[in-house]
Amino acid sequence: MRLSALWLAALLMFSPSAFAEKVRRLQEIYETPIPSAIRRNFDHTLRIHDTCSECQLGVLDGEKFLDLYDKKFLVVGLSPNSFGGVWAVIAVEGKPRSAFQLWLYDIGEDEYDLRSIEELPGAVEEELIHQLESPEYRQYWL
C-alpha cells in the first residue's frame, strides 16, 4: 500500500469535529510502541553513522535521510504492511512541506526494526502545516 501526501492531508481534516477525532487517533497511535520504536531506530542509526561513517546503516536508502534522524517527528498515520510490520507516516520538524513513509518490521514484543524510509511525493499543504504546529499536537512530537 503506497501512501501519499494527499492521504496525509485527508487524515488531518480541518473541521472542529474532524480535528477532535484526529487528535483522538493520534492519542491512540501514541499509546502503541511505534513512536518510541521510531525514535530508538533513528538514534541507533545515528550512533552507527557517528562511529563508522562507511558502515551500512541497516535501513534501505538510509543514508539519504541522515538529516532527519536527529529531528523531532510526529507519527500521523499507521497501516499494516503486507510483508509484515507497519507503515508509519511521519511529519518531521524543519521539513514542513514533506511527509515520510517508514516501514517498521515487527521483530518481537513491542520491538520494531526500521527497514526503509522514503519521502512521499507531493508537498504538504500550508494549512496542514499550521495544524501540525498547533498546541494540541505539540505533545506528540518526539
NORUR-V82097 format. One record per run of one state. SS is the DSSP state (A for helix, B for strand, O for the rest). FROM is the first residue (numbers start at 1). LEN is the number of residues. If there is no record, write none. Layout:
SS | FROM | LEN
SS | FROM | LEN
This chain:
O | 1 | 4
A | 5 | 7
O | 12 | 4
A | 16 | 15
O | 31 | 3
A | 34 | 18
O | 52 | 8
B | 60 | 1
O | 61 | 1
A | 62 | 4
O | 66 | 7
B | 73 | 8
O | 81 | 5
B | 86 | 7
O | 93 | 2
B | 95 | 14
O | 109 | 2
B | 111 | 9
O | 120 | 6
A | 126 | 7
O | 133 | 2
A | 135 | 4
O | 139 | 4
